[in-house]
Amino acid sequence: MRVVPTKSTWRALLYFSLTTGTITRMSLSIGIVGLPNVGKSTLFNALTEKSVAAENFPFCTIDPSVGVVAVPDPRLDRLSEMSKSAKTIPAAVEFVDIAGLVQGASAGEGLGNQFLSNIRETDAIAEVVRIFDDTNITHVSGAVDPMQDIEVINLELVLADLQTATKRLASLEREVKRGDKEALLEKDVLARATQVLESGKLLAPHTPDEDATILRQLGLITMKPILYVLNKKAGGYNFDEQNDERWHRLMNFFEQTSASYVCVDANVEGELRELAKDDRDMFRQEYGVLDNGINDLIRTGYDMLGLITFFTTGDTETRAWTIQRGSTAPQAGAAIHTDFEEKFIRAEVISCDELLKAGSYTNARDTGILRIEGKEYIVRDGDVIVFRV
């Protein structure tokens, strides 16, 4: 049977999902963390267009807010236009707005235990730091220093992981004494991790691949990838624009640690979200914020999670599907439906750019640029796929 995204196929898939619940959905989330009053909730509002409290005082956010955010991808709209699709469905990533951490959070300060627990439940961290001075917006430390903010937050994450690792080591003693091989292996991994944490370092950059799987299963926070989000303010004293020494220290840190970062004006992006799309470019010019920091943040976060996108397209809908980088064709099919993996025969594949250049599936087939791939094929970002089961 040849499976294509026709009306009958998608109706069948929808019915099957409602009756059996077997359609697969990838749920990956990025936790927005930082000190109080650095712009976390404002950033979340800009990301999701969902109203959450963003007042000018610490601990305004108590329970995490969650928003599912569309991943910007111009290829999707071009494919939908080519296919004259009735619906266009983007890939998505989940962002979680987590209340502000303070020094001592690992010991329970400032509701720290609850906040750290919320971070553990996410797959990656967007760490927000201010890179502007404004006397009207209070800072928990009294003065804005992004490197100091990063050091405070990361140390609290390290200390929280050190507690977790230490407790786990103690609980393994009985199995270790019995000579349990898995317990002995985990003890060795935790011993190495504890040494890293005791030196005040994050685990992820200092953990060999063979240890990473075990440490991730323990929910250790510093094993998560971190994206630093540098929050600016239009018309304000922004450290990057003023050649401030605080900016240079920050850049040195990113260079030395190979850390990823994006710059965002959370306040402007939030205001722009309330405007009609046609008006946004004009107001960007007026604000002097020409780069779309929100799109950069979403795309970078998506990539940081190791995700890529493949497409299905037809007159009913054009959809972007999310899979892990390195997935085989059957694994990619499972993103649509479990049957597409279990009963996979082969896939008809073409890159998005090639299909758009051809102008239609018919032209692509006529010119012989569609490829038939088997179970071992590794899906590439931007592939357009028809599964045969």
N, C-alpha and C positions, 0 to 999 in steps of 0.2 A: 504494500500500500504506500502511496506517495502522499506525504503530509505537507500541505501548503497552507499559508494563512488565509484561507477563504472564509466566507461567512459561516458556512456549515461547520468548518473545523473549529473556529473559535466559539461558536455556540455550543458545540459538543464539549469543548474544553471547559467552558464556563459551567455547564450543567454537571460535568464530572467533578469539578472542584467543589460545587455546592453539595453534591450527594456523597462524595467520598473523601474530600479534603486532601487529595493526593497531588495537587499542583504544588511544586516546590517554590518557595520564596526565600531569597537570601536576605537575612536581617543582620546588617552590620552597622555599628553605631560609633559616633565620634563624640566624646564628652568634652564640653567647653568648660575649661577650668581657669582659675586665676585668683588673684587676691580680690577683695571687695573693691568695687568702684573702678574697675579697669575697663568696663564696657562689655562684660560677658552677656548680660541679658539684652542689651541694646543690639549686640551682634546677632544674638539668637533671633530677635525680632526681625532684623533685616534679612536673615537667612530664610526664615519660615513665613514671614508675614503673619505670624501668630502672636497675639498680644499676651505678653507676660510682664510681670512687674519689673520695672527697671528704675527704681527710685535711687536717690543719692544718699543711701545709708547702707552700712554693712548688714549682711544676712537678710536682705530683702527677699532673696530666693531661698526658700526652705526645702520644698520638694522639687525634684528635677522635672523640668518640662521637656517634652519630647516632640520633635517635629521631623517629618519626612520631607526631604528637600530634593527637588529635581536636579539631576546632573546636567548642566548646560552642554549641549552637543549640537552644533549646527548641522552635522551630517544627518541627524534624525529628521529635521524639518525638510531638508532637501530630498531625502528618500520619500517622505510622506507626500511632498508635492509631486514627485515623479509618479508615484503610484495612485495619486488622487485618493488618498486614504480618508475614510470617514473619521478615524480617530488617530491621534498621535500620542504615544505613551512613552515618557522618558524613563531612563534609569533613575534610581533614587538612592540616597544615602540618609541615614538617620543621625540627627544631631540632638544631643542631650544637654540642656542648660543646667549646670551643677552649681550650687551655691558657693560663695567665695571661701577659699582656704585662708587660714591665718597661721602665723608661726605657732607651733605647738599643736597643730591639728592631729598629728599622729598620737598625741597623748590625750586627745579629746577636747582640746581647746576649740571654741567657736563652732560647736556641733561637728567637730572634725571627723569623728568616727562614722557618722552618718554620711558625710560627704565623700569620704574615702571609699566607703562601701558602694556608693553610686558610681564612682570612677571605675572600680573593679568590674562593674557590669558592662562597661563599654569596651570596644575593640581598639580604639586609638584615642589620643588626647590632642585637642586643640588648646594650647596654652596661651591665653590672652595676656599681653602686657601693654601698658601705656607707653607711648613714646612722645608724649606731649605734656607741656606744663599748662595748668589752668588752675588759678587760685579758687575758682568757683566750684571745682570738683575736688572733694576731699580725697586724700590718699591715706590708707591705713597706716603707712609708715611715716606720714608727715611730709615726705618729699618723694618725688617720682624718680626712681632709678631702675630701669628695666632689668639690668643685670642682677641687682639685689632682689628684685621680685622673683626672677627665675631661680636664683639660689635658694630663696626661702621655700618656694613651692617644691622644687625638685628634692630638697633635703627632707621635707615632710613626706614625700612619696617614698624616698629611700628608707626613712625611719619606719614607715608603715610596713614596707616589704621586709625589713630586717626583723620586725616583730613576727610577721607571718612565717618567715623562714626559720626563725629560732623555735617557734612553737611546733612547727612541723618536724624539725630535727628531734625535738624531745619526744614527740609522739611516735617516732620511728624506732626508738630504742628497743622495744620488745621484739619487733620483727628482725632487727639487726642482730640481736643476741641469738635469735633462732637460726641465723644464717640465711635468711630469706634474700635471694639474689636481687629481686626488684627493690627491696628496701635498702640493700647495700649500695645499689647503683644510685638510688635517689639520695641517699645520705651523702655520697661523694659529690653529686651535682649541687646539692644544697650547701655543702661545705665550701665549694668554690664560689657559689653565689654570695654566701655570707661574707667572704673575704672582700668581694667587690663592694657590697653594700656598706661594710664597716669603713671602707675608705671614702665613703660619701659619693660614690658614683652610681649612675643609672645602670641597670643590668643589661638592657638591650644592646648597647654598643660594645659591651665587654663580655658577651656570652658566646661561646662556640656553638655552632649549629647543633652538635650532638646533645647539648644540654638544654637547648631552647624549648624543645617540645615538652619536657618534664616541667620546666619552670612556668610555662604558659598554663599548663593544666592546674597549677596551684593558684592561679589568679593574681600573680605578682604584677603590681601596677607598672613598675619601671621596665617590664618586658614589653610594654605597649609602645608602638611608634608615637612620637611626639611631633606635632607641627606647631611652630611658634607663630602666633597671630599678633602682628604689631599694629596696635590701634592708634591711628592718627586723628587729628582734628583740623578740618578745613579752616584756614585763616588763623590757626593757633601757632604756638611755638612748638613746631615739630622738630625733633632732634635731628632727623635725617636732613631736613631742609636747612637747618641752622648750623650744620657741621659741628654739632655738639659732641663733646668728648664722650658722653654717655652712649651716643650712637656708635662711635668707633669701638668702644669696649664691647658693645653688643655684636658688632660685625666680626670682631676678633674671635669671640666665643663661637659664633656660627661656623666660621672658617675652621677653627681648631677641632670642633666636634662633628663637622659635616652635617649639621642640623638643617632641617628645612624650615623656611619661614615665608610668610606672605604679609604684605602691608594692606591694611583695610582702614577706611574711615567709616566706622560702624554707624555713627550718627547720620552722616550723609546718605549712606546706603539705605538706612532705615527710612529716611525721608523720601528717597527716590522710589522706594517700593510702593509708596502711596500715590505715585503719579502714574498717569497713563504711559505705556511703554514708548509711545511716539514722542513724549515730552522729556524723557529721561536724558537723552543725549544733550539736549539744549541746556538742561539744568546742570549736567556734569561740567559743561563748559563754564557755566556761571560760577559753580563752586570751585572750579579748578581741579576737580577730581576726574581725570580722564580715564584712568584704569579702573576696570570693574573688579575691585578686590574681592567681592563676594563670589563671583564666578571663579576667580583664581583659588579661593579658599576651598570651594566645593570640589573643583577638579583635582587640586593637590591632595585633599583629603581622600578622595576616591582612589587616586593612584597610590597613596600611602598605604591603603588597606590591601594593596595588591590586586585591585579589581580592574577588569577590562570589560568592554561592551561588544556584544554582537547584536545584529539586527534581524528581524523578520519584517517583511513588508508586503502589503497587498491592498486591495481596494477597501477591505474592512478596517484594517489598522496597520500602522507602522509602529513597531515597538523596539525599544532598546532593552536588552536583557543583560543582567549583571552576572558575571562569573569570575572565579579566581583566575589570575594569570597562570598559564600552564595547563589549563583544563583541556581534556580531550573532547572530541566531537560528541561522544555519548554523554559525557559529564555536562557539556553545555546544553544538550537536549533536555537534561533533567531540570534545568532552570525553567523550562516550559511545562514539562510533565514527566513524571517518573517513567511512563511507558516509552518516552523518547530515548531514555537510556537503556532500559531493560530489553526493549525490542528493536534496538537500533540495527539497521542494515547498512546504510551509507548516508552521506550528506551531500547535497548540492551546494557548492560554496563559490562565492565571488566577493572580492573586496568591494566595499562601499564605493570607493572612487571609480573602480572599473565599471560598476553597474550604473552609476550616475553618468559616466561618460558614454556608455552604450545607450542610455535613455530608457531602457525597458528590459525585462527578463527575456522577451522574445528576441530582441536584437542581440542580447548577450548570448543566447543559445545559438542563434544563427551564425554568429561570428566565432563560436567555439571557445569562448573565454570562461564559461562556467566549468568548474572542476568537480569531479566526483571524488570525495574523500572517504576513507574508511575509519575504523575504530581508533586507530593510532594517531589520527590527525590532531595536532595541537592548534586550537582555535586562536586566531589572531585578532587583536583589537580592530574593530571596524569590519569584520567579516559579515556578509549577509548570507544567511543559511536557510536552506529548505531541508528538513529532515525526512528520511524515508524509513518507515518502520513496517 
